[in-house]
Amino acid sequence: MPDTDMGDESPKEGEVPVFTPATRIAELNDIDRSVATLLSAASDAIAILSNTPTSEKHEAALRNATCARAAFSTAAENYFSTLSSIEVRLRRQVYALEEAELIRPGDEKDARRGRAPGGDNNVVRVGGGPLDPSWLNARASDKVGVGMKKELLAQAREWVERHGKDTV
């Protein structure tokens, strides 16, 4: 009997997955939860390095140097794997914004400003790289802002004309 699991929403082979705004928001919520995990891993690593246990877990890790080293390695590994996962998922969100034409696509200069594969050696940083909010804002289209500015100027002009005639 064929498997007819209705809960499986993964695309079949050859199908292109369709991402809805709800899917993107769910992905952002997952990223948000991952940031909490990232901060927890950083806290664990710092607590182990500072040699001041804040919980029973940290106290057990600090019983001897070997345990402390292993606990720190685990916390650091968790931190960096979570950080990498967050970065990949945020890049995916940026690409989705580019595909939706909400921000302009980057160029080679933008790619060089980001983190180079294999490390950050010889990378010149200007700003925070491709995930820096100011970098994203610089690439964003300002159609809405321009439209609102025109609308506000028209309203201001009408107000001045209306009130300017009353005082003359």
C-alpha positions as CSV (number, residue, x, y, z in Angstrom):
1,M,0.0,0.0,0.0
2,P,1.5,3.4,-1.0
3,D,2.3,5.9,1.7
4,T,-0.3,8.6,1.7
5,D,0.8,10.7,4.6
6,M,-1.1,14.0,4.3
7,G,1.2,15.7,6.8
8,D,4.2,15.5,4.6
9,E,4.4,18.9,2.8
10,S,7.9,18.4,1.5
11,P,8.1,18.9,-2.3
12,K,8.4,15.8,-4.4
13,E,11.4,15.2,-6.6
14,G,11.4,17.6,-9.5
15,E,8.9,20.0,-7.9
16,V,9.9,23.5,-6.9
17,P,8.9,24.4,-3.3
18,V,6.5,27.3,-3.0
19,F,7.2,29.7,-0.1
20,T,4.4,31.8,1.2
21,P,4.6,34.8,3.5
22,A,3.4,32.6,6.3
23,T,6.3,30.2,5.6
24,R,8.8,33.0,5.6
25,I,7.4,34.3,8.9
26,A,7.7,30.9,10.4
27,E,11.3,30.7,9.3
28,L,12.0,34.0,10.9
29,N,10.4,32.8,14.1
30,D,12.7,29.7,14.0
31,I,15.7,32.1,13.5
32,D,14.5,34.0,16.6
33,R,14.4,30.9,18.7
34,S,17.9,30.0,17.4
35,V,19.2,33.3,18.6
36,A,18.1,32.4,22.1
37,T,20.0,29.1,21.7
38,L,23.0,31.0,20.4
39,L,23.0,33.3,23.5
40,S,22.6,30.4,25.8
41,A,25.6,28.6,24.3
42,A,27.6,31.8,24.6
43,S,26.5,32.1,28.2
44,D,27.6,28.5,28.9
45,A,31.0,29.1,27.3
46,I,31.6,32.3,29.2
47,A,30.5,30.8,32.5
48,I,33.0,27.9,32.0
49,L,35.8,30.3,31.1
50,S,35.1,32.6,34.0
51,N,35.3,29.6,36.4
52,T,32.3,30.8,38.3
53,P,29.5,28.2,38.1
54,T,26.0,29.6,37.7
55,S,24.2,26.3,37.7
56,E,24.7,22.6,38.7
57,K,25.6,21.9,35.0
58,H,28.4,24.4,35.1
59,E,29.5,23.3,38.6
60,A,29.9,19.7,37.3
61,A,31.8,20.9,34.3
62,L,34.3,22.7,36.5
63,R,35.2,19.8,38.7
64,N,38.4,19.2,36.7
65,A,40.3,20.6,33.8
66,T,39.3,17.8,31.4
67,C,35.6,18.2,32.1
68,A,35.9,22.0,31.8
69,R,37.7,21.6,28.5
70,A,35.1,19.2,27.2
71,A,32.2,21.4,28.3
72,F,33.7,24.5,26.8
73,S,34.3,22.6,23.5
74,T,30.7,21.5,23.5
75,A,29.4,25.0,24.2
76,A,31.7,26.6,21.6
77,E,30.7,24.0,19.0
78,N,27.0,24.6,19.7
79,Y,27.6,28.3,19.5
80,F,29.3,28.2,16.1
81,S,27.0,25.7,14.6
82,T,24.0,27.7,15.7
83,L,25.6,30.9,14.4
84,S,26.3,29.3,11.0
85,S,22.7,28.0,10.8
86,I,21.4,31.5,11.6
87,E,23.6,33.1,9.0
88,V,22.5,30.6,6.3
89,R,18.8,31.1,7.1
90,L,19.1,34.9,7.2
91,R,20.9,34.8,3.8
92,R,18.0,32.7,2.5
93,Q,15.6,35.5,3.7
94,V,17.7,38.1,2.0
95,Y,17.5,36.2,-1.3
96,A,13.8,35.9,-0.9
97,L,13.5,39.7,-0.4
98,E,15.6,40.1,-3.6
99,E,13.4,37.7,-5.5
100,A,10.3,39.6,-4.4
101,E,12.1,42.8,-5.6
102,L,11.8,44.4,-2.1
103,I,15.5,45.0,-2.1
104,R,18.0,45.3,-4.9
105,P,20.3,42.4,-5.6
106,G,23.8,42.7,-4.4
107,D,26.9,42.7,-6.6
108,E,30.4,41.3,-6.4
109,K,31.5,44.2,-4.2
110,D,28.7,43.3,-1.7
111,A,29.8,39.7,-1.7
112,R,33.4,40.6,-1.0
113,R,32.3,42.6,2.0
114,G,30.6,39.5,3.5
115,R,32.3,36.7,5.2
116,A,34.7,34.8,2.8
117,P,34.5,31.0,2.8
118,G,37.2,29.5,4.9
119,G,37.6,32.5,7.3
120,D,37.7,36.2,7.5
121,N,41.4,36.6,6.4
122,N,42.1,39.6,4.2
123,V,38.5,40.7,4.1
124,V,38.0,44.4,4.2
125,R,34.8,45.2,6.2
126,V,32.8,48.2,5.5
127,G,29.7,48.3,7.7
128,G,28.4,44.9,8.9
129,G,28.4,43.0,5.7
130,P,25.4,41.6,3.8
131,L,23.3,41.1,6.9
132,D,23.8,44.6,8.4
133,P,20.5,46.5,8.5
134,S,22.1,49.7,7.1
135,W,23.4,47.6,4.1
136,L,19.9,46.1,3.6
137,N,18.3,49.5,3.9
138,A,20.7,51.0,1.3
139,R,19.6,48.3,-1.1
140,A,15.9,48.7,-0.4
141,S,13.6,50.5,-2.8
142,D,12.1,53.7,-1.5
143,K,9.0,53.7,-3.7
144,V,6.7,54.0,-0.7
145,G,8.7,56.8,0.9
146,V,8.8,58.8,-2.3
147,G,5.0,58.4,-2.7
148,M,4.3,59.4,0.9
149,K,6.6,62.4,0.6
150,K,4.7,63.6,-2.5
151,E,1.4,63.1,-0.7
152,L,2.5,65.0,2.4
153,L,3.9,67.9,0.3
154,A,0.6,68.1,-1.6
155,Q,-1.3,68.2,1.7
156,A,1.0,70.8,3.1
157,R,0.7,72.9,-0.1
158,E,-3.2,72.8,0.2
159,W,-3.0,73.7,3.9
160,V,-0.7,76.7,3.3
161,E,-2.9,77.9,0.4
162,R,-6.0,77.5,2.4
163,H,-4.6,79.3,5.5
164,G,-2.5,81.8,3.6
165,K,-5.6,83.2,2.0
166,D,-7.3,83.6,5.4
167,T,-4.6,85.8,6.8
168,V,-4.1,88.1,3.8
